[in-house]
Amino acid sequence: MDKAEDIFPLPFVNLDEIGSPKHGKFLPTNDFCQKKFKVGGTCKQHYESLKSLSLKNKNPIVECPYGFSSLICVTEDGNYAMTGFIPFPRHGSIKERELAKRYPKLKIDSSTALTWAETVKSIVRSIGQARAKAWSEYPSALHEIRKYNRTIKQQAEKICKSQSPSDLDQADPQIVLILKTSELMSQQFDIIDLIANESLVTLKLNTRSELNKLFEKCAIIHKTLAQQNNLILNVRTAPVAVKVNDKTFPIIPTVLLENAIKYAQRGTEIRCRLDRISDKQCKIAISNIAPMAGPNINNIFLKGVRASRNSEGEGIGLYLAQLVAKQHASEIILERKSIGYDGKNELFTFSLILDTCN
């Protein structure tokens, strides 16, 4: 079990990503609701109205325009509504009475439905607390692993230098792969630190960074990973200096590049651009071609949201990158453009603008 959506007993709708009701664990979505949702916008308007109700810690049961009822359930995962059932006691409308005769098995005692909603909220809360506790213990647990990884990195770099002093990438490919992998692991440790302690994004900007060198280094590290996925990593940077926090800022290029590599259509190009757009500002833009995104993409910067339900991961990388961007007085923007004759692929571009320094 991973999220609230895995445990709802009744059919439910995610009010943050409104779509046709999904099957509950005990009760599947009825044919009536499935058909009505596809016709007109009445059902969607009903769920939009539930979404607009700011009723945290409450579980109101609201009758829908067709006679079924929905029960708002606000969890730490997001806002939901269990739906498609006939409550008892009833609201008393004619439409409700007609549906009760047609669907006798969908009658649910209101107190039972409310208890189920509270149970879902409690389980999600417990999972969140357990996950937070686990993350909080990671930094100390990873201390020794960091030391081992640092030793691997140092030894691999030493061998590469001995074989090819002027260009480490021209050394034994297997040793180069070990070196790049250890560098990737170092970046992952930094991300884990931020997951465990989000207060790091309150730290002051303490370092003047030559951003072009940082991005070029990050791209070199990820080049091997891109090649393994049959992708071309195209990097172009302009000389730019920016004031950053050296503990958190590298997470931005790391997350954006890994995200592009993870979702990019195989055989395509990932473009990483760093341009000076004025005397005082620069723009970072990373683009990739990927299959048409689902509704989750609208909340991609929220914690726990993945671009694809089929993808692995905690859905936290872009959330953290956005926190770091805001720490640096900026914001990551996602732009989408349909490409190709069939309209099945999109060009995704993640970008942010930063103030430069002399």
C-alpha positions as CSV (number, residue, x, y, z in Angstrom):
1,M,0.0,0.0,0.0
2,D,1.4,3.3,-1.1
3,K,-1.2,6.0,-1.0
4,A,-4.8,6.8,-0.1
5,E,-6.0,5.6,-3.5
6,D,-4.9,2.1,-2.6
7,I,-7.3,1.7,0.3
8,F,-10.6,3.5,-0.4
9,P,-13.4,0.9,0.3
10,L,-15.9,2.8,-1.9
11,P,-15.6,4.2,-5.4
12,F,-13.7,7.5,-5.2
13,V,-12.6,10.6,-7.1
14,N,-9.4,12.5,-6.6
15,L,-10.7,16.1,-6.2
16,D,-7.2,17.4,-7.1
17,E,-7.2,15.5,-10.4
18,I,-10.9,15.1,-11.2
19,G,-11.7,12.2,-13.4
20,S,-14.2,9.3,-13.7
21,P,-14.7,7.5,-10.4
22,K,-12.3,4.7,-9.7
23,H,-13.1,1.3,-8.2
24,G,-13.1,1.0,-4.4
25,K,-11.6,-2.1,-2.7
26,F,-15.0,-3.3,-1.5
27,L,-17.3,-1.7,-4.0
28,P,-16.7,-1.2,-7.7
29,T,-17.8,1.9,-9.6
30,N,-21.4,1.4,-10.8
31,D,-22.3,1.6,-14.5
32,F,-24.6,4.6,-14.0
33,C,-21.7,6.8,-12.6
34,Q,-19.3,5.7,-15.4
35,K,-21.8,6.6,-18.1
36,K,-22.9,9.9,-16.6
37,F,-19.4,11.2,-16.1
38,K,-18.7,10.9,-19.8
39,V,-21.8,12.9,-20.7
40,G,-21.7,16.6,-20.3
41,G,-20.0,18.3,-17.4
42,T,-22.6,17.8,-14.6
43,C,-20.5,15.2,-12.7
44,K,-17.3,17.2,-13.0
45,Q,-19.1,20.3,-11.8
46,H,-20.4,18.3,-8.8
47,Y,-16.8,17.3,-7.8
48,E,-15.5,20.8,-8.5
49,S,-18.1,22.1,-6.0
50,L,-16.8,19.5,-3.4
51,K,-13.3,20.6,-4.1
52,S,-14.2,24.2,-3.5
53,L,-15.5,23.4,0.0
54,S,-12.8,24.1,2.5
55,L,-13.9,21.5,5.0
56,K,-10.8,20.0,6.5
57,N,-11.3,17.5,9.3
58,K,-14.9,17.2,8.3
59,N,-16.7,14.5,6.3
60,P,-19.9,15.9,4.8
61,I,-22.1,13.7,2.7
62,V,-23.4,15.6,-0.3
63,E,-26.0,14.4,-2.8
64,C,-25.0,14.6,-6.4
65,P,-27.3,16.0,-9.2
66,Y,-28.4,12.4,-10.2
67,G,-29.3,11.1,-6.7
68,F,-26.2,9.3,-5.5
69,S,-24.0,10.7,-2.7
70,S,-20.4,11.7,-2.3
71,L,-18.4,11.9,1.0
72,I,-15.5,14.4,1.2
73,C,-12.4,12.8,2.6
74,V,-9.4,15.1,3.1
75,T,-6.2,13.1,3.7
76,E,-2.6,14.1,3.9
77,D,-2.2,12.7,0.4
78,G,-4.8,15.1,-1.0
79,N,-8.5,15.8,-1.3
80,Y,-10.8,12.9,-2.2
81,A,-14.5,12.0,-2.3
82,M,-15.9,8.5,-1.9
83,T,-18.9,8.4,-4.2
84,G,-21.6,6.4,-6.0
85,F,-23.5,5.2,-2.9
86,I,-27.0,5.6,-1.3
87,P,-26.7,6.8,2.3
88,F,-28.9,5.9,5.2
89,P,-30.6,8.0,6.5
90,R,-31.3,9.3,3.0
91,H,-31.4,12.9,1.8
92,G,-35.0,12.2,0.6
93,S,-35.0,13.3,-3.1
94,I,-37.0,11.6,-5.8
95,K,-33.9,10.8,-7.8
96,E,-32.3,9.3,-4.8
97,R,-35.3,7.1,-4.2
98,E,-35.3,5.9,-7.8
99,L,-31.6,5.0,-7.7
100,A,-32.1,3.2,-4.3
101,K,-34.7,0.9,-6.0
102,R,-32.4,0.3,-9.0
103,Y,-29.2,-0.2,-7.0
104,P,-30.2,-1.8,-3.7
105,K,-26.7,-3.1,-3.1
106,L,-25.3,0.4,-3.0
107,K,-27.0,1.4,0.2
108,I,-24.4,2.3,2.8
109,D,-25.1,3.4,6.4
110,S,-23.9,6.9,6.8
111,S,-22.1,6.2,10.1
112,T,-20.2,3.3,8.4
113,A,-19.2,5.5,5.5
114,L,-17.9,8.2,7.9
115,T,-16.0,5.6,9.8
116,W,-14.4,4.3,6.7
117,A,-13.4,7.9,5.7
118,E,-11.8,8.4,9.2
119,T,-10.0,5.1,8.9
120,V,-8.5,6.0,5.5
121,K,-7.3,9.3,6.9
122,S,-5.8,7.6,9.9
123,I,-3.9,5.0,7.8
124,V,-2.6,7.7,5.4
125,R,-1.5,9.8,8.4
126,S,0.3,6.8,10.0
127,I,2.1,5.9,6.7
128,G,3.2,9.5,6.4
129,Q,4.6,9.6,9.9
130,A,6.4,6.3,9.4
131,R,7.9,7.5,6.1
132,A,9.0,10.8,7.7
133,K,10.6,8.9,10.6
134,A,12.4,6.6,8.1
135,W,13.7,9.6,6.1
136,S,14.9,11.3,9.3
137,E,17.0,8.3,10.2
138,Y,18.6,8.1,6.7
139,P,21.4,10.7,7.1
140,S,23.0,9.0,10.0
141,A,22.5,5.6,8.5
142,L,24.1,6.8,5.2
143,H,27.2,8.3,6.9
144,E,29.3,5.1,6.5
145,I,28.0,4.6,3.0
146,R,29.0,8.1,2.1
147,K,32.6,7.3,3.3
148,Y,32.7,4.1,1.2
149,N,31.4,5.9,-1.8
150,R,34.0,8.7,-1.4
151,T,36.8,6.1,-1.3
152,I,35.5,4.5,-4.5
153,K,35.3,7.9,-6.2
154,Q,38.8,8.9,-5.1
155,Q,40.3,5.6,-6.3
156,A,38.5,5.6,-9.6
157,E,39.6,9.2,-10.2
158,K,43.2,8.3,-9.4
159,I,43.2,5.4,-11.9
160,C,41.6,7.5,-14.6
161,K,44.2,10.3,-14.1
162,S,47.0,7.8,-14.4
163,Q,45.6,6.4,-17.6
164,S,44.5,9.7,-19.2
165,P,45.7,12.8,-17.3
166,S,44.3,15.3,-19.8
167,D,40.8,13.8,-20.2
168,L,39.5,11.3,-17.6
169,D,36.7,10.2,-19.9
170,Q,39.3,8.6,-22.2
171,A,40.5,6.2,-19.5
172,D,39.3,2.6,-19.2
173,P,35.5,2.8,-19.9
174,Q,34.7,0.5,-17.0
175,I,36.7,2.6,-14.5
176,V,35.1,5.8,-16.0
177,L,31.6,4.2,-15.4
178,I,32.5,3.5,-11.8
179,L,33.6,7.1,-11.3
180,K,30.4,8.6,-12.9
181,T,28.3,6.2,-10.8
182,S,29.9,7.2,-7.6
183,E,29.4,10.9,-8.5
184,L,25.7,10.2,-9.2
185,M,25.5,8.5,-5.8
186,S,26.9,11.6,-4.1
187,Q,24.2,13.7,-5.7
188,Q,21.5,11.3,-4.5
189,F,22.8,11.6,-0.9
190,D,22.4,15.4,-1.1
191,I,18.7,14.8,-2.2
192,I,18.2,12.4,0.7
193,D,19.6,15.0,3.1
194,L,17.0,17.5,1.9
195,I,14.1,15.0,2.1
196,A,15.0,14.3,5.7
197,N,15.5,18.0,6.5
198,E,13.5,20.4,4.3
199,S,14.6,23.3,6.6
200,L,17.8,23.3,4.5
201,V,16.0,25.5,2.0
202,T,15.9,28.3,4.6
203,L,19.7,28.5,4.5
204,K,21.2,31.7,3.1
205,L,22.8,31.9,-0.3
206,N,26.5,31.7,0.6
207,T,28.5,30.9,-2.5
208,R,29.2,32.6,-5.9
209,S,28.8,29.8,-8.4
210,E,30.0,29.7,-12.0
211,L,26.7,28.1,-13.1
212,N,28.0,27.1,-16.5
213,K,30.7,24.9,-15.0
214,L,28.2,23.4,-12.5
215,F,25.8,22.5,-15.3
216,E,28.5,21.2,-17.6
217,K,29.8,18.9,-14.7
218,C,26.3,17.7,-14.0
219,A,25.7,16.9,-17.7
220,I,29.0,15.0,-17.9
221,I,28.0,12.9,-14.9
222,H,24.6,12.1,-16.5
223,K,25.9,11.6,-20.0
224,T,26.6,7.9,-19.4
225,L,23.1,7.4,-18.0
226,A,21.6,9.1,-21.0
227,Q,23.6,6.9,-23.4
228,Q,22.4,3.8,-21.6
229,N,18.9,4.9,-22.3
230,N,19.7,5.6,-26.0
231,L,19.4,9.4,-25.5
232,I,21.5,12.2,-26.8
233,L,22.4,14.8,-24.2
234,N,22.9,18.2,-25.8
235,V,24.4,20.9,-23.5
236,R,25.0,24.5,-24.3
237,T,26.0,27.0,-21.6
238,A,27.0,30.7,-21.4
239,P,29.4,32.0,-18.8
240,V,27.2,33.0,-15.9
241,A,27.8,33.6,-12.2
242,V,25.0,33.2,-9.6
243,K,24.8,33.4,-5.8
244,V,23.6,30.1,-4.5
245,N,23.5,27.9,-1.4
246,D,26.1,25.2,-2.2
247,K,24.3,22.7,-0.1
248,T,21.0,22.8,-2.0
249,F,21.4,24.4,-5.4
250,P,23.0,21.4,-7.2
251,I,19.8,19.5,-6.6
252,I,18.1,21.5,-9.3
253,P,20.2,20.4,-12.3
254,T,20.4,16.9,-10.9
255,V,16.6,16.5,-10.6
256,L,15.8,18.1,-13.9
257,L,18.3,16.1,-15.8
258,E,17.3,12.8,-14.1
259,N,13.6,13.6,-14.7
260,A,14.3,14.3,-18.4
261,I,16.3,11.0,-18.8
262,K,13.7,9.0,-17.0
263,Y,10.7,10.1,-19.1
264,A,12.3,10.9,-22.5
265,Q,11.3,9.0,-25.6
266,R,14.2,6.6,-26.4
267,G,16.3,7.7,-29.4
268,T,15.5,11.4,-28.9
269,E,17.5,14.4,-27.7
270,I,17.6,16.1,-24.3
271,R,18.5,19.8,-24.5
272,C,20.1,21.6,-21.6
273,R,20.5,25.3,-22.1
274,L,21.9,28.1,-19.9
275,D,21.6,31.5,-21.4
276,R,22.1,35.0,-20.2
277,I,18.9,36.9,-21.0
278,S,19.9,40.3,-19.7
279,D,22.7,42.0,-17.8
280,K,21.2,40.8,-14.5
281,Q,19.4,37.5,-15.3
282,C,20.0,34.1,-16.8
283,K,17.7,31.3,-17.8
284,I,18.0,27.6,-17.3
285,A,16.0,25.4,-19.6
286,I,16.0,21.6,-19.9
287,S,13.8,20.0,-22.6
288,N,12.9,16.5,-23.6
289,I,10.3,14.6,-25.8
290,A,8.0,12.2,-24.0
291,P,4.6,10.5,-24.4
292,M,1.6,12.7,-23.8
293,A,1.2,13.3,-20.1
294,G,-1.8,12.3,-18.0
295,P,-3.7,14.6,-15.5
296,N,-1.0,14.1,-12.8
297,I,1.2,16.5,-14.7
298,N,-0.9,19.4,-13.5
299,N,0.3,18.8,-10.0
300,I,3.8,17.6,-10.8
301,F,5.5,19.9,-8.3
302,L,3.4,18.6,-5.4
303,K,5.0,16.1,-3.0
304,G,4.2,12.5,-3.9
305,V,3.0,13.2,-7.4
306,R,4.6,11.2,-10.3
307,A,4.2,12.1,-13.9
308,S,3.2,8.6,-14.6
309,R,1.5,6.1,-12.3
310,N,3.7,3.4,-14.0
311,S,6.9,5.1,-13.0
312,E,9.0,4.3,-9.9
313,G,10.0,6.6,-7.2
314,E,8.5,8.7,-4.3
315,G,7.3,11.5,-6.6
316,I,9.4,14.0,-4.6
317,G,12.3,15.1,-6.9
318,L,10.5,18.0,-8.6
319,Y,8.9,19.0,-5.3
320,L,12.3,19.4,-3.8
321,A,13.7,21.1,-6.8
322,Q,10.9,23.7,-6.6
323,L,11.6,24.3,-3.0
324,V,15.3,25.0,-3.8
325,A,14.3,27.2,-6.7
326,K,12.1,29.3,-4.4
327,Q,15.0,29.5,-1.9
328,H,16.9,31.2,-4.8
329,A,14.1,33.6,-5.4
330,S,12.9,31.8,-8.5
331,E,10.3,29.2,-9.7
332,I,10.5,26.3,-12.0
333,I,8.0,26.5,-14.8
334,L,6.8,23.6,-17.0
335,E,5.9,24.3,-20.6
336,R,4.3,21.7,-22.9
337,K,4.0,21.6,-26.6
338,S,2.3,18.9,-28.7
339,I,4.6,17.6,-31.4
340,G,4.2,15.1,-34.3
341,Y,1.3,14.4,-36.6
342,D,-0.4,11.9,-34.2
343,G,-0.2,14.2,-31.2
344,K,0.9,11.4,-29.0
345,N,4.2,13.1,-27.9
346,E,4.9,16.4,-26.2
347,L,8.0,18.6,-25.8
348,F,8.4,19.2,-22.1
349,T,10.5,22.2,-21.0
350,F,11.4,22.9,-17.4
351,S,12.9,26.4,-16.9
352,L,13.7,28.9,-14.3
353,I,15.2,32.4,-14.3
354,L,17.9,33.5,-11.8
355,D,19.5,36.8,-10.9
356,T,23.2,36.9,-11.8
357,C,26.1,38.5,-10.0
358,N,29.4,40.0,-11.0
